[in-house]
Amino acid sequence: MKLVYTSPPKNPDNKGMSDSTFHAPRLAINRVYTRGGDGGQTSLAGGQRVSKDALRIEAYGTVDELNAWVGLARATVHEVAARHAPVAGLAAILLRVQHELFNLGSILATLPEDQHPRQARVTDVEIERLEREIDRMNEPLPRLRSFVLPGDSRLNAELHVCRTVCRRAERLLVALARQESIPPEAVRYLNRLSDALFVWCRWVSDASGVAETLWEPDHSASGQAASGQAGAGENVE
């Protein structure tokens, strides 16, 4: 894919300038394939050519993967909301998160020397918003006595996949931060987002009237054998 980056408009008098927080994307996708990456390299936002398996590429590529999973969960929210109306409000939250993940990807794809003050990024504002949502949506949920297992519903499972991909992206950013400079808000945002996704997993089950499945160590084959119970599927031929 060919991305053509353009310079910010020159307007010394600030006439007609937007009061938005970030600049609008200044790129043009004018070709889907260029063959430029066939040798295993890609370009950062500043034009630097790097290997496609470089840690920075792996990090923001995983953020992109997370964005796709969040989009899948958002599509499922619309389906579930037709039967359980309270779930509908989560769609707007997930859509906002997708925009924030693109903002995060923008700053990760740009080396510090090429970043500009109004370039899209995540900030303390996004982190604090997630914290308020975690507190509000976790408050009515029953206290946990064990870990929860993913899969009580399709949406629950998809959000758990989002959570685990988010954790992987966070680990990659921690590793990248040992080698290169990245904004400290980046790791904090993903850390908080993974917490939010865990709460949203539980919240959608509660709002949909679906019972959570808790981790029970003795429900393993070893535990069942010790208690003389037949395992699930034991008699399936």
Secondary structure, DSSP 8 states (H G I E B T S, - for coil): -EEEE------TT-TT----SS----EEEEES--STTTTSEEE-TTS-EEETTSHHHHHHHHHHHHHHHHHHHHHHHHHHHTT-GGGGHHHHHHHHHHHHHHHHHHHHTS-GGG--TTS----HHHHHHHHHHHHHHHTTS---SS-B-S-SSHHHHHHHHHHHHHHHHHHHHHHHHTTS---HHHHHHHHHHHHHHHHHHHHHHHHHT----B--GGGSHHHHHHHT---TTTT--
